[in-house]
Amino acid sequence: MIDCTHNEQVKAMPDAEVLAAYERTNGEPGNPEADALLAELKRRNLGE
């Protein structure tokens, strides 16, 4: 599991790894891991 509370770790991940990690979450709002990964996907223009 990725510690998504450490934003620098997430920022250093390749796009495909961020997407795969997000897909492994339930994607529910309020899930800290899903929220952090979704924010990073949006920052990279890869998310909704």
Secondary structure, 3 states (H helix, E strand, C coil): CCCCCCHHHHHCCCHHHHHHHHHHCCCCCCCHHHHHHHHHHHHCCCCC
